[in-house]
Amino acid sequence: MWITLTGIVLLLFAWTAGATIGDRNLSTTVAGQDTPAMTVGQAIILGVVEGLTEYLPVSSTGHLLLAGRMMGIGESPSASSAERQRTRDAADAYTICIQAGAIIAVLGLYFRRVRQMLQGLLGRDPNGSRLLANVAAGFIPAAVIGLLFNKSIKAYLFGIWPVVAAWFVGGVAILAVGWYKRNTRGPVHQGLVLEELTWRMALVVGFAQCIAMWPGVSRSLVTIVGGLVMGLSLSAAVEYSFLLGVVTLGAATAYDALKYGQMMLQTFEAIPIAIGLLFAFISAVVSVKWMVAYLNRHGLAVFGYYRIAIALVTAALIVTGIM
């Protein structure tokens, strides 16, 4: 209930804040538009939404697309269709690059594991070498499929209805996996520890991660569920999801930053982008700490209910013409 109310409040806040906060902050304007492409206020909202949702199994990309639409980013009526498309393309790239703030947060929170993998890379820690190999095995499928289908994914799946569908199906999947674990393997907290993960199991989780290229599915969701299905305990599945996310999200962020960095700077300028990254970092620290503590006590079910609820609420807003 708490997370559902928080999500609804976040969306309503994003909807209204775009028109109130932004006008009083530093901002940038795309040529031909009489309103800013993205204000500092909007960048803060996007940063908070990104940080809070990146590592929760609720889809940060879906939330960012929804928040951007509700704030009207790239929808200035005075801009030409080409200018609006350019702003939307820059905004789509920004939803990827803003992940850098959340990546840095996890690097800090899980520095012990990161150091262990670095020691393993140098041949000084066998467990670190094994964990590094497992992270690499999980990353390979996403790297290959992402490079092959990146354009098609952005062309056909970066829309609000695909996100709504993914939210709903993902919510049902969480509840189904929870039921399966309880009735076949016992509580989700029982299972293998991270050191018992094999490269074959990691590869399966990596292929599962590819499903999350569909915005709204949630990379965190499919990697955690994939880890549970492979027999990991919930805490081990969550930790592996975080570590795999650092590599996967880092690669996606670097790719889009190199490809669209100049477009983002020309459209939004450096100050809003930097402020969004800062707030993504701060909110990710809070979110990850809360999530780990919450999951140890309650499990994943609440996220399943949340996804179903936000899918139904968003669909209702679209159908009624409110959004």
Secondary structure, DSSP 4 states (H G I P E B T S, - for coil): -HHHHHHHHHHHHHHHHHHHTGGGS-EE--TT-SS-SEEHHHHHHHHHHHHHHTTTTT-HHHHHHHHHHHHTTT--TTS-HHHHHHHHHHHHHHHHHTHHHHHHHHHHHTHHHHHHHHHHHTTS-HHHHHHHHHHHHHHHHHHHHHHHHHHHHHHHT-SHHHHHHHHHHHHHHHHHHHHHIIIII--TT-SB-GGG--HHHHHHHHHHHHGGGSTTS-HHHHHHHHHHHTTB-HHHHHHHHHHHHHHHHHHHHHHHHHHHHHHHHHHH-HHHHHHHHHHHHHHHHHHHHHHHHHHHHH-SHHHHHHHHHHHHHHHHHHHTT--
